[in-house]
Amino acid sequence: MATLIKPAEVVNGGIYRGAPTNARFDQTLISPHLDSTEERFVIDLLGEDLYLDMVSKQNAAVSNYNPDIGAIVPKFPTEAAYETLWTKYLLRYISYATYHEILPFITIQTSSKGIFANGSEFADNAGIAGAKYLQDAMMKRIDDLRPKIEKYLCDNKADYPLFDDADCPCDDCDGCTTSCHCGYWQMYGKPCRTCKTGLNSSTKIIFY
């Protein structure tokens, strides 16, 4: 399937790079994991209709926002609302998620002779524990950013008509009710102790 982010957009960009990877990072290690990354982290966030529309309207060329490494290439040259969402949130969010997903597979790789930990002449492999540490750090960033994206989409529903706003807070919300999802919108501070809907959508942890 076509994906919203391209491998080069995860690792390129100089000081504007989305994920904390080396600029010479092998993009072939990223590309097999983009589908599963977006299926896990992106499609349910945006909703399938908005996601597929963004995929269809993205620039065929790799986007670039760093004039020091080439001409500026917007991700959505004809869709201002999509471009804003991309540059403000999605480039970072999907890059973090992709990095999270690839870490186990770049730490331990498979050959015809079995699995092995990558080594280097100048450095030691940090192993599974190191990969898990970085995965936890990336998940924290993902968890922090996701509700901000949801709130942005809900606050700007007119600009994103394909976004399914069923989980957006009601305009006439009265108290704490699960039908209104009011507790969820308290997760920036503390979740509602009555309806307990302040669940983080990726880790399912309630923060107190």
C-alpha positions as CSV (number, residue, x, y, z in Angstrom):
1,M,0.0,0.0,0.0
2,A,1.1,3.6,-0.5
3,T,2.1,5.3,2.8
4,L,1.8,8.8,4.0
5,I,5.5,9.2,4.9
6,K,8.4,8.2,2.7
7,P,11.6,6.6,4.0
8,A,13.7,9.6,3.0
9,E,11.4,11.9,5.0
10,V,12.1,10.0,8.2
11,V,15.9,10.3,7.9
12,N,16.6,13.4,5.7
13,G,16.1,17.0,6.4
14,G,19.3,18.0,8.2
15,I,18.4,20.0,11.4
16,Y,14.7,19.5,10.4
17,R,15.0,15.7,10.5
18,G,11.9,14.1,12.0
19,A,13.5,11.1,13.7
20,P,16.8,11.0,15.6
21,T,18.6,9.0,13.0
22,N,21.9,9.6,11.2
23,A,21.4,11.4,7.8
24,R,23.2,8.4,6.1
25,F,20.9,5.9,7.7
26,D,20.0,3.0,5.4
27,Q,16.5,3.8,4.1
28,T,16.0,0.1,3.0
29,L,15.8,-0.7,6.7
30,I,12.9,1.7,7.1
31,S,10.7,1.0,4.1
32,P,9.5,-2.6,5.1
33,H,8.0,-1.1,8.3
34,L,6.1,1.9,7.1
35,D,2.9,0.0,6.3
36,S,2.7,-1.5,9.8
37,T,3.7,1.8,11.4
38,E,0.9,3.7,9.8
39,E,-1.6,0.9,10.4
40,R,-0.8,1.0,14.1
41,F,-0.3,4.6,14.8
42,V,-1.8,6.8,12.0
43,I,-4.9,5.3,10.4
44,D,-7.0,5.1,13.6
45,L,-5.8,8.6,14.6
46,L,-6.8,10.3,11.4
47,G,-9.6,8.0,10.4
48,E,-9.4,6.0,7.2
49,D,-11.2,8.6,5.0
50,L,-8.9,11.4,6.0
51,Y,-5.8,9.2,5.9
52,L,-6.5,7.8,2.4
53,D,-7.3,11.3,1.1
54,M,-4.0,12.6,2.4
55,V,-2.1,9.7,0.9
56,S,-3.7,10.4,-2.5
57,K,-3.0,14.1,-2.4
58,Q,0.6,14.1,-1.2
59,N,3.5,15.2,-3.4
60,A,5.0,12.3,-5.4
61,A,8.4,13.9,-4.6
62,V,10.1,13.7,-1.2
63,S,9.2,16.7,0.8
64,N,12.0,19.0,2.1
65,Y,11.9,22.0,4.4
66,N,15.6,22.7,4.8
67,P,16.9,25.2,2.2
68,D,20.5,24.3,3.1
69,I,20.1,20.8,1.5
70,G,18.0,21.7,-1.5
71,A,14.9,23.4,-2.8
72,I,11.9,23.6,-0.6
73,V,9.4,20.9,-1.5
74,P,6.1,20.9,0.3
75,K,4.4,17.7,1.2
76,F,0.9,19.0,0.1
77,P,1.5,21.8,-2.4
78,T,-2.2,22.1,-3.2
79,E,-3.8,21.4,0.2
80,A,-3.0,24.1,2.7
81,A,-4.8,22.5,5.6
82,Y,-3.0,19.2,5.1
83,E,0.3,20.9,4.7
84,T,-0.2,22.7,8.1
85,L,-1.1,19.4,9.8
86,W,1.9,17.7,8.3
87,T,4.5,20.3,9.2
88,K,3.0,21.1,12.6
89,Y,2.5,17.5,13.8
90,L,2.4,14.5,11.5
91,L,6.0,14.6,10.1
92,R,7.3,14.4,13.7
93,Y,4.7,12.0,14.9
94,I,5.0,9.4,12.1
95,S,8.8,9.7,12.2
96,Y,8.8,8.9,15.9
97,A,6.5,6.0,15.4
98,T,8.6,4.6,12.5
99,Y,11.8,4.9,14.6
100,H,10.0,3.1,17.4
101,E,9.0,0.3,15.1
102,I,12.3,-0.3,13.4
103,L,14.5,-0.4,16.5
104,P,14.2,-4.1,17.2
105,F,15.0,-5.0,13.6
106,I,18.1,-2.8,13.3
107,T,19.4,-4.1,16.7
108,I,19.0,-7.7,15.8
109,Q,19.0,-8.8,12.1
110,T,18.5,-12.0,10.3
111,S,20.7,-13.8,7.8
112,S,20.7,-17.2,6.2
113,K,22.9,-18.3,9.1
114,G,20.5,-17.1,11.8
115,I,19.9,-14.0,13.8
116,F,22.7,-11.7,15.0
117,A,23.4,-8.4,16.8
118,N,24.9,-5.8,14.6
119,G,28.4,-4.8,15.4
120,S,30.8,-2.0,14.5
121,E,34.5,-1.5,14.4
122,F,34.2,1.6,16.5
123,A,31.2,0.9,18.8
124,D,29.4,-1.9,20.6
125,N,25.9,-2.9,20.0
126,A,23.6,-1.6,22.8
127,G,21.6,-4.8,22.5
128,I,18.0,-5.5,23.3
129,A,18.1,-3.4,26.5
130,G,19.3,-0.4,24.6
131,A,16.7,-0.8,21.9
132,K,14.0,-1.1,24.5
133,Y,15.2,2.0,26.2
134,L,15.0,4.0,23.0
135,Q,11.6,2.5,22.2
136,D,10.3,3.6,25.6
137,A,11.6,7.1,24.9
138,M,10.0,7.3,21.5
139,M,6.7,6.0,22.9
140,K,6.7,8.8,25.4
141,R,7.0,11.3,22.6
142,I,4.3,9.5,20.6
143,D,2.0,9.5,23.6
144,D,2.6,13.2,24.3
145,L,2.0,14.2,20.7
146,R,-1.1,12.1,19.8
147,P,-3.6,14.0,22.0
148,K,-2.4,17.3,20.7
149,I,-3.0,16.1,17.1
150,E,-6.5,14.9,18.1
151,K,-7.3,18.2,19.8
152,Y,-6.0,20.2,16.8
153,L,-8.2,18.2,14.4
154,C,-11.2,18.6,16.7
155,D,-10.6,22.4,17.1
156,N,-10.3,22.8,13.3
157,K,-13.0,20.4,12.1
158,A,-14.0,22.8,9.3
159,D,-10.6,22.4,7.7
160,Y,-10.7,18.6,7.8
161,P,-14.2,17.5,6.8
162,L,-13.1,13.9,6.3
163,F,-12.0,13.6,9.9
164,D,-14.3,11.5,12.0
165,D,-15.1,13.8,14.9
166,A,-17.1,11.2,16.9
167,D,-14.6,11.3,19.7
168,C,-14.3,15.1,19.9
169,P,-15.7,16.7,23.0
170,C,-19.4,17.8,22.8
171,D,-20.2,21.5,22.5
172,D,-22.8,21.1,25.2
173,C,-21.0,18.7,27.5
174,D,-22.6,18.5,30.9
175,G,-20.3,17.1,33.6
176,C,-18.2,14.0,33.1
177,T,-19.9,11.5,30.8
178,T,-18.4,8.8,28.7
179,S,-20.7,9.6,25.8
180,C,-19.0,13.0,25.7
181,H,-15.5,11.7,26.3
182,C,-14.9,14.6,28.7
183,G,-12.5,12.7,30.9
184,Y,-10.2,12.1,27.9
185,W,-9.8,15.8,27.3
186,Q,-8.5,16.2,30.9
187,M,-5.5,14.0,30.1
188,Y,-3.4,17.2,29.7
189,G,-3.7,17.6,33.4
190,K,-5.4,14.6,35.1
191,P,-8.0,12.2,33.8
192,C,-11.5,12.2,35.1
193,R,-11.7,10.0,38.2
194,T,-15.4,9.3,37.6
195,C,-15.6,8.1,34.0
196,K,-11.9,7.0,33.7
197,T,-11.8,7.9,30.0
198,G,-8.4,9.6,30.2
199,L,-6.7,6.6,28.6
200,N,-3.7,7.0,26.5
201,S,-4.6,5.6,23.1
202,S,-1.4,3.8,22.5
203,T,-0.3,2.5,25.9
204,K,-3.7,2.2,27.6
205,I,-2.2,3.7,30.8
206,I,-4.1,6.2,32.9
207,F,-1.8,9.0,34.1
208,Y,-2.5,10.5,37.6
